[in-house]
Protein backbone atom coordinates (compact mmCIF):
# COMPACT_ATOMS: atom_id res chain seq x y z
CA UNK A 1 0.00 0.00 0.00
CA UNK A 2 1.23 3.48 -0.85
CA UNK A 3 2.40 5.53 2.09
CA UNK A 4 0.49 8.76 2.69
CA UNK A 5 2.15 12.06 1.92
CA UNK A 6 0.53 13.40 5.08
CA UNK A 7 1.42 12.54 8.66
CA UNK A 8 -1.23 11.63 11.19
CA UNK A 9 -0.82 15.04 12.80
CA UNK A 10 -1.46 16.78 9.49
CA UNK A 11 -4.51 14.63 8.78
CA UNK A 12 -5.97 15.38 12.20
CA UNK A 13 -5.28 19.10 11.75
CA UNK A 14 -7.16 19.07 8.43
CA UNK A 15 -10.09 17.19 9.97
CA UNK A 16 -10.22 19.58 12.95
CA UNK A 17 -10.14 22.55 10.59
CA UNK A 18 -13.12 21.09 8.71
CA UNK A 19 -15.02 20.55 11.97
CA UNK A 20 -14.71 24.25 12.78
CA UNK A 21 -16.84 24.96 9.71
CA UNK A 22 -15.05 28.16 8.75
CA UNK A 23 -14.36 26.84 5.24
CA UNK A 24 -16.24 24.48 2.99
CA UNK A 25 -14.84 21.00 2.62
CA UNK A 26 -14.24 21.60 -1.08
CA UNK A 27 -12.17 24.73 -0.49
CA UNK A 28 -10.25 23.06 2.34
CA UNK A 29 -9.43 20.10 0.10
CA UNK A 30 -8.23 22.40 -2.69
CA UNK A 31 -6.09 24.34 -0.23
CA UNK A 32 -4.48 21.15 1.12
CA UNK A 33 -4.16 19.49 -2.30
CA UNK A 34 -6.33 16.45 -1.56
CA UNK A 35 -9.49 15.10 -3.13
CA UNK A 36 -12.80 15.14 -1.31
CA UNK A 37 -12.80 11.34 -1.46
CA UNK A 38 -9.54 11.31 0.48
CA UNK A 39 -10.97 13.74 3.00
CA UNK A 40 -14.06 11.61 3.61
CA UNK A 41 -11.94 8.44 3.85
CA UNK A 42 -9.76 10.14 6.47
CA UNK A 43 -12.81 11.39 8.34
CA UNK A 44 -14.31 7.88 8.42
CA UNK A 45 -11.04 6.41 9.64
CA UNK A 46 -9.63 9.09 11.94
CA UNK A 47 -12.70 11.15 12.90
CA UNK A 48 -12.73 12.03 16.59
CA UNK A 49 -9.28 10.56 17.30
CA UNK A 50 -6.31 12.18 18.97
CA UNK A 51 -2.72 11.89 17.79
CA UNK A 52 -1.91 9.27 20.42
CA UNK A 53 -4.94 7.18 19.43
CA UNK A 54 -3.88 7.28 15.78
CA UNK A 55 -0.38 6.12 16.76
CA UNK A 56 -1.87 3.24 18.75
CA UNK A 57 -4.07 2.33 15.77
CA UNK A 58 -1.00 2.13 13.52
CA UNK A 59 0.78 -0.10 16.06
CA UNK A 60 -2.22 -2.41 16.26
CA UNK A 61 -2.44 -2.63 12.46
CA UNK A 62 1.24 -3.60 12.25
CA UNK A 63 0.80 -6.24 14.96
CA UNK A 64 -2.29 -7.59 13.23
CA UNK A 65 -0.42 -7.88 9.91
CA UNK A 66 2.45 -9.70 11.64
CA UNK A 67 0.07 -12.15 13.30
CA UNK A 68 -1.74 -12.82 10.03
CA UNK A 69 1.60 -13.52 8.34
CA UNK A 70 2.58 -15.93 11.13
CA UNK A 71 -0.76 -17.72 10.87
CA UNK A 72 -0.39 -18.07 7.10
CA UNK A 73 3.11 -19.51 7.51
CA UNK A 74 1.87 -21.96 10.14
CA UNK A 75 -1.01 -23.07 7.92
CA UNK A 76 1.43 -23.60 5.05
CA UNK A 77 3.67 -25.74 7.27
CA UNK A 78 0.68 -27.83 8.37
CA UNK A 79 -0.40 -28.39 4.77
CA UNK A 80 3.15 -29.42 3.83
CA UNK A 81 3.35 -31.87 6.72
CA UNK A 82 -0.06 -33.34 5.91
CA UNK A 83 0.97 -33.81 2.28
CA UNK A 84 4.19 -35.49 3.40
CA UNK A 85 2.39 -37.83 5.82
CA UNK A 86 -0.27 -38.78 3.28
CA UNK A 87 2.41 -39.86 0.76
CA UNK A 88 3.87 -42.37 3.22
SEVEX-786680 format. One record per atom (N, C-alpha, C): x, y, z; residue in three letters. Coordinates in Angstrom, 3 decimals. Example, Ala and Ser with C-alpha at 12.3 -4.5 7.8 and 13.67 -1.06 7.14 Angstrom:
2
13.190,-5.690,7.800,ALA .
12.300,-4.500,7.800,ALA .
13.200,-3.300,7.800,ALA .
12.850,-2.250,7.080,SER .
13.670,-1.060,7.140,SER .
12.900,0.030,7.870,SER .
//
This chain:
88
0.828,-1.167,0.000,UNK .
0.000,0.000,0.000,UNK .
0.882,1.244,0.000,UNK .
0.460,2.252,-0.747,UNK .
1.233,3.483,-0.847,UNK .
1.190,4.246,0.465,UNK .
2.323,4.751,0.856,UNK .
2.402,5.533,2.089,UNK .
1.840,6.929,1.840,UNK .
1.121,7.449,2.805,UNK .
0.492,8.756,2.689,UNK .
1.549,9.853,2.689,UNK .
1.261,10.901,1.942,UNK .
2.152,12.057,1.922,UNK .
1.927,12.926,3.152,UNK .
0.875,12.625,3.899,UNK .
0.527,13.401,5.079,UNK .
0.764,12.575,6.335,UNK .
1.255,13.223,7.374,UNK .
1.424,12.542,8.656,UNK .
0.070,12.514,9.372,UNK .
0.009,11.709,10.419,UNK .
-1.235,11.632,11.185,UNK .
-1.594,12.988,11.780,UNK .
-0.585,13.723,12.219,UNK .
-0.822,15.043,12.796,UNK .
-1.439,15.984,11.765,UNK .
-0.926,15.925,10.539,UNK .
-1.459,16.781,9.486,UNK .
-2.895,16.394,9.142,UNK .
-3.160,15.098,9.079,UNK .
-4.509,14.627,8.777,UNK .
-5.481,15.106,9.849,UNK .
-5.100,14.953,11.117,UNK .
-5.972,15.378,12.203,UNK .
-6.182,16.889,12.202,UNK .
-5.143,17.646,11.840,UNK .
-5.283,19.098,11.753,UNK .
-6.296,19.467,10.677,UNK .
-6.224,18.800,9.522,UNK .
-7.159,19.074,8.430,UNK .
-8.587,18.725,8.858,UNK .
-8.753,17.591,9.521,UNK .
-10.088,17.189,9.974,UNK .
-10.640,18.164,11.022,UNK .
-9.780,18.617,11.928,UNK .
-10.223,19.578,12.945,UNK .
-10.593,20.914,12.313,UNK .
-9.851,21.298,11.289,UNK .
-10.143,22.545,10.588,UNK .
-11.516,22.452,9.904,UNK .
-11.826,21.286,9.358,UNK .
-13.122,21.094,8.709,UNK .
-14.257,21.104,9.734,UNK .
-13.991,20.568,10.923,UNK .
-15.016,20.546,11.974,UNK .
-15.376,21.952,12.448,UNK .
-14.434,22.866,12.377,UNK .
-14.708,24.249,12.781,UNK .
-15.785,24.870,11.900,UNK .
-15.817,24.473,10.628,UNK .
-16.839,24.961,9.712,UNK .
-16.574,26.327,9.124,UNK .
-15.369,26.835,9.288,UNK .
-15.045,28.159,8.751,UNK .
-14.920,28.135,7.231,UNK .
-14.514,26.993,6.681,UNK .
-14.364,26.840,5.237,UNK .
-15.198,25.653,4.795,UNK .
-15.547,25.652,3.516,UNK .
-16.241,24.479,2.990,UNK .
-15.229,23.353,2.820,UNK .
-15.736,22.149,2.783,UNK .
-14.845,21.000,2.624,UNK .
-14.139,21.064,1.281,UNK .
-14.847,21.486,0.250,UNK .
-14.235,21.603,-1.078,UNK .
-13.077,22.574,-1.103,UNK .
-13.257,23.733,-0.487,UNK .
-12.167,24.726,-0.494,UNK .
-11.006,24.258,0.376,UNK .
-11.312,23.592,1.482,UNK .
-10.253,23.063,2.341,UNK .
-9.439,22.000,1.605,UNK .
-10.134,21.149,0.865,UNK .
-9.435,20.102,0.099,UNK .
-8.554,20.707,-0.979,UNK .
-9.049,21.721,-1.670,UNK .
-8.230,22.397,-2.695,UNK .
-7.004,23.038,-2.063,UNK .
-7.193,23.679,-0.921,UNK .
-6.086,24.342,-0.234,UNK .
-5.012,23.335,0.170,UNK .
-5.428,22.163,0.653,UNK .
-4.477,21.153,1.123,UNK .
-3.982,20.237,0.003,UNK .
-4.594,20.298,-1.165,UNK .
-4.158,19.486,-2.297,UNK .
-4.592,18.033,-2.194,UNK .
-5.787,17.805,-1.657,UNK .
-6.329,16.446,-1.565,UNK .
-7.696,16.414,-2.227,UNK .
-8.162,15.231,-2.563,UNK .
-9.495,15.096,-3.129,UNK .
-10.514,14.984,-1.997,UNK .
-11.753,15.270,-2.323,UNK .
-12.799,15.141,-1.314,UNK .
-12.967,13.687,-0.888,UNK .
-12.734,12.762,-1.803,UNK .
-12.796,11.339,-1.462,UNK .
-11.782,11.003,-0.385,UNK .
-10.576,11.526,-0.532,UNK .
-9.541,11.307,0.476,UNK .
-9.963,11.898,1.807,UNK .
-10.529,13.099,1.770,UNK .
-10.971,13.736,3.003,UNK .
-12.007,12.874,3.719,UNK .
-12.999,12.398,2.985,UNK .
-14.057,11.611,3.611,UNK .
-13.539,10.255,4.097,UNK .
-12.559,9.694,3.399,UNK .
-11.938,8.441,3.854,UNK .
-11.192,8.685,5.163,UNK .
-10.457,9.784,5.224,UNK .
-9.756,10.143,6.469,UNK .
-10.748,10.380,7.595,UNK .
-11.832,11.081,7.295,UNK .
-12.808,11.386,8.335,UNK .
-13.461,10.106,8.868,UNK .
-13.736,9.157,7.990,UNK .
-14.309,7.884,8.421,UNK .
-13.315,7.119,9.281,UNK .
-12.045,7.187,8.923,UNK .
-11.039,6.413,9.640,UNK .
-10.538,7.096,10.913,UNK .
-10.270,8.390,10.834,UNK .
-9.630,9.095,11.941,UNK .
-10.556,10.045,12.688,UNK .
-11.793,10.187,12.291,UNK .
-12.699,11.154,12.898,UNK .
-12.810,10.985,14.405,UNK .
-12.599,12.049,15.138,UNK .
-12.731,12.026,16.586,UNK .
-11.541,11.454,17.332,UNK .
-10.459,11.126,16.646,UNK .
-9.280,10.562,17.304,UNK .
-8.286,11.657,17.671,UNK .
-7.433,11.315,18.635,UNK .
-6.312,12.176,18.975,UNK .
-5.057,11.598,18.334,UNK .
-3.975,12.343,18.394,UNK .
-2.721,11.891,17.789,UNK .
-2.245,10.590,18.433,UNK .
-2.370,10.483,19.746,UNK .
-1.913,9.267,20.423,UNK .
-2.769,8.064,20.038,UNK .
-4.067,8.273,19.839,UNK .
-4.939,7.177,19.432,UNK .
-4.601,6.705,18.026,UNK .
-4.256,7.639,17.150,UNK .
-3.880,7.276,15.784,UNK .
-2.580,6.466,15.804,UNK .
-1.633,6.875,16.632,UNK .
-0.381,6.119,16.756,UNK .
-0.636,4.709,17.253,UNK .
-1.511,4.569,18.230,UNK .
-1.868,3.243,18.754,UNK .
-2.554,2.408,17.677,UNK .
-3.415,3.033,16.865,UNK .
-4.071,2.326,15.767,UNK .
-3.045,1.777,14.779,UNK .
-2.053,2.580,14.446,UNK .
-1.000,2.131,13.524,UNK .
-0.235,0.945,14.107,UNK .
0.078,1.013,15.404,UNK .
0.782,-0.095,16.056,UNK .
-0.052,-1.375,16.009,UNK .
-1.339,-1.246,16.280,UNK .
-2.216,-2.413,16.261,UNK .
-2.340,-3.001,14.854,UNK .
-2.378,-2.141,13.842,UNK .
-2.442,-2.632,12.464,UNK .
-1.177,-3.393,12.092,UNK .
-0.017,-2.893,12.518,UNK .
1.243,-3.595,12.252,UNK .
1.263,-4.958,12.932,UNK .
0.836,-4.979,14.204,UNK .
0.804,-6.236,14.962,UNK .
-0.163,-7.220,14.319,UNK .
-1.302,-6.739,13.877,UNK .
-2.285,-7.591,13.232,UNK .
-1.722,-8.191,11.942,UNK .
-1.027,-7.387,11.153,UNK .
-0.423,-7.879,9.914,UNK .
0.628,-8.939,10.210,UNK .
1.430,-8.718,11.259,UNK .
2.454,-9.696,11.638,UNK .
1.812,-11.012,12.061,UNK .
0.751,-10.932,12.847,UNK .
0.074,-12.148,13.300,UNK .
-0.586,-12.896,12.139,UNK .
-1.154,-12.175,11.204,UNK .
-1.744,-12.817,10.027,UNK .
-0.673,-13.539,9.218,UNK .
0.499,-12.911,9.088,UNK .
1.600,-13.524,8.341,UNK .
2.071,-14.799,9.037,UNK .
2.179,-14.747,10.374,UNK .
2.580,-15.934,11.133,UNK .
1.559,-17.053,10.982,UNK .
0.289,-16.713,11.021,UNK .
-0.755,-17.718,10.868,UNK .
-0.707,-18.349,9.482,UNK .
-0.477,-17.545,8.459,UNK .
-0.386,-18.067,7.097,UNK .
0.811,-19.011,6.963,UNK .
1.936,-18.643,7.559,UNK .
3.115,-19.513,7.507,UNK .
2.857,-20.829,8.230,UNK .
2.186,-20.761,9.379,UNK .
1.873,-21.963,10.145,UNK .
0.928,-22.865,9.360,UNK .
-0.080,-22.282,8.724,UNK .
-1.009,-23.072,7.915,UNK .
-0.290,-23.732,6.743,UNK .
0.665,-23.035,6.148,UNK .
1.433,-23.596,5.045,UNK .
2.267,-24.770,5.526,UNK .
2.889,-24.637,6.700,UNK .
3.670,-25.744,7.268,UNK .
2.785,-26.949,7.560,UNK .
1.603,-26.724,8.084,UNK .
0.677,-27.826,8.374,UNK .
0.274,-28.533,7.090,UNK .
-0.038,-27.770,6.050,UNK .
-0.400,-28.385,4.769,UNK .
0.747,-29.203,4.205,UNK .
1.968,-28.698,4.325,UNK .
3.148,-29.419,3.830,UNK .
3.338,-30.723,4.592,UNK .
3.202,-30.660,5.909,UNK .
3.349,-31.867,6.723,UNK .
2.251,-32.880,6.426,UNK .
1.035,-32.431,6.238,UNK .
-0.057,-33.341,5.911,UNK .
0.164,-34.004,4.557,UNK .
0.675,-33.237,3.596,UNK .
0.969,-33.813,2.276,UNK .
2.092,-34.846,2.391,UNK .
3.076,-34.563,3.216,UNK .
4.193,-35.490,3.401,UNK .
3.711,-36.776,4.073,UNK .
2.887,-36.658,5.091,UNK .
2.388,-37.828,5.825,UNK .
1.475,-38.663,4.944,UNK .
0.660,-38.040,4.120,UNK .
-0.267,-38.778,3.281,UNK .
0.445,-39.566,2.172,UNK .
1.644,-39.153,1.781,UNK .
2.408,-39.864,0.758,UNK .
3.005,-41.144,1.308,UNK .
3.252,-41.196,2.625,UNK .
3.873,-42.374,3.217,UNK .
2.922,-43.478,3.385,UNK .
//
